[in-house]
Amino acid sequence: MKFFKGIHVGYAFVVFTVLFIVLLPFFMVPIIFKSRFQWTGVLNRIWARSFFTLTFFKYDIEYRFKPNKDQQYIFCPNHFSYLDIPTMGLNKINAIFVGKNDMERVPIFGFMYKKLHITVDRKSLKSKYSTFVRSLQALDDGKNLMIFPEGGMLSQEVPRMARFKDGAFRAAIEKQIPIVPVTIPFNWIILPDGSFQANQHLLKVVYHEPIETKGMTLDDLKRLKEKTFDTIDLELKFQLNENR
C-alpha cells in the first residue's frame, strides 16, 4: 500500500509540473502586461482544477457567502500541508498569494511565482516591511490577497493552528477590506507535512462569511485576529468530529 501511495505522489508531481509547463506561456501575459493581473487567478484556477482532476483527488468547495465582484477580500486559510497552496488555487475569486520566498529557488517556477505574487523572507525585518508595503499597494491596485496568517506550516499540534501574525489583519484594517476566514480541514490527513505518501480523503474547503473591517482601527487588530482564528478553529473541530 505504501508503494502505491508513493507512486501516486510521484505521479501528482509530474502532473503538476507538466501543467505548469503548458500554462507558462499564458502566465507570461500578466507578468508582461501588469493590467492583466486577473489572469493570475484564472490560470491558477485552471491549473488547480486540472491538477486535482488528473490526480483523482475529490474536492468540495463551500462558500457561505455570495462573493461580490465589486468587493475586494483578504483570504486567510489555515496551513498544515503543502497541498494547501494548490487547494487555494481553486478559489473562484481571483487572488494573488503573499507567502514565504522559499519557492523563488525553484527553477522557472520561482521566477513566475516571484513576478506574480508577493514573497517575504521572514528572517529579514526589511523584507517583512517591504512585503507589507507591497501588499498595501496590491490592494490599492484592486487585487485580492491570499495570506496564510500562521506565516507557514508552524503548528506543533496539528490540527491546532499556530499563533496568527499581524500582517493580514493590519492590511485589512488600514485599507478597510474584509477578511474571509478559510478552513481547510483535511489536507493534513491527505498529505501530512514531510510525507511523500498521499492518503485518500475528501479535500474540503470552507469559505466563511467575510468579517467586515469598516470603521475598525488598529486598536481592533487583536479582536479581528482572534475572531478569524476562532472561526477557522471552530470549523476545524466540527469537520473533524463529523468525519470520525
Buried (B, 14 or more C-beta within 10 A) or exposed (E): EEEEBBEBBEBBEEBBEEBBEEBBEEBBEBBEEEEEBBBBBEBBBBBBBBBBEBBEBEBEEEBEEEBEEEEBBBBBBBBBBBBBBBBBBBBEBBBBBBBBBEBBEEEEBBBBBBBBBBBBBBEEEEBBEBBBEBBBEBBEEEBBBBBBBBBEBEBEEBBEBBEBBBBBBBBBBBBEBBBBBBBBBBBBBBBBBEBEBBEEBBBBBBBBEBBEBEEBEEEBBEEBBEBBBEBBBEBBBEBEEEEE
